[in-house]
């Protein structure tokens, strides 16, 4: 390697005129002023290709290549192109050489930085991720940060287009075939670098929101899926995130909702965050889903006011709402509502605000959480009476819920409302044989009347203190025509 470098230095000296040509070559040299540059470039590339061909034979060749690009007096554009090709077969070696040249070779800094940046959008995840990691390290250098930001913003801006541009395709991008529609992989290639910069420069979140509003639906979904890691790193105290929530560009509501979900997951929302979400909900965003991430920070009065809208949502979303309101079975101390309060609230919802079928579905979801509702609800008089009243009002829709009761509670329900027993039995008998096999035998015994010898007496506890802002309407139901 030392001999090769000595030869290169000799050619470089001739190229720069530091060493005079022998007299016999003086005339030829004057006639071909560019010949020496060609000779130097040809020699450098020949040495480089020889090393590259032998890389798989011995690790020492990697050290030789690193030394060559670190110590050679001049690195030509052709030699850089060879390393660019090396980044596909030996990407760590090739990218590390580019990284070192950005730092140690100022004349080639921008050329090599551009090579690194172009590989941040490469199709291969391994190559792309490694290139991004090196660019992030260079981003801490003030003289390079602006260039890196501009490049990341330029590629993010492509997502505003209806179709992906040609610059994203070609052999040098790992995508030889042009695509006419945005795919997930192509969209990711435009956004990965930008999202990686967010942890260092949180102001970039505003441009991301602007692009989100302008892009097509498929790309929106990609952005929402990729937000978790960078946004979680910003946290709910981030001034830029709070500013974005406060301003909320029109069309970015789903993006804001996703961001708030991420930063509040497993945490109680801060008062500042709750305040900004409340203001936005009351002034601009009427979609009740906007409140879900901060339910744990809202006063009970506001939660109950939103409940009629919340239970109209998809059952999966309603279940998430209940999880946020009740906490889990092992940690309910800081939950916004107790199981009893939620059940009472469901049974006292104004029928003018929500169809009773939604109340039934929501109640079914509550009963499905046996770890939370076991015994507690049945033993509280207000909750139990409210439940029975709700079942009376919503026959026959309530049959599905009644059949989920344990035999003991079902027997007590029939004791208070015997008129429900016969139609419920007829309902069960209308099932197919296969459907009836899913009903517990204890429930069938109660329906047939064989219950007295088996089950204990139901003990209802004394009325507990009702929450000051809750009430239950036990008026007789109006006849529905």
TATA-V223621 format. One line per field, one symbol per residue. phi: phi as a letter, one per 30 degrees, with the letter a starting at -180 (. if undefined). A space follows every 50 residues. Layout:
phi->???
This chain:
phi->.dddddddddddddddidbddeedcddddddbdddddddddddddddddd dddceddadedddddddeddcedbcddddddddedddddbdddddddded dedcbedcedddddddddddcddddddddddddddddddddedcdddddd dddddddeddddbdddddbkddcibdcdccbdcdddddddcedddddedc bddddddddddedddddddedddddcdeddddddidcdeddddddddhed jcddddddddeddcdibdddddddddddddddcbcddddddedcedcdde edddddeedddddeedddddeddddcicdcbcdcddbdeddddddddcdd ddcadddddddddddddddddcceiedddceddddddddddddcdcdded deddddedddddddddbdddddddddddddddedddddceddddddddjc bedccdddccddedddedcbbbccdddddcd
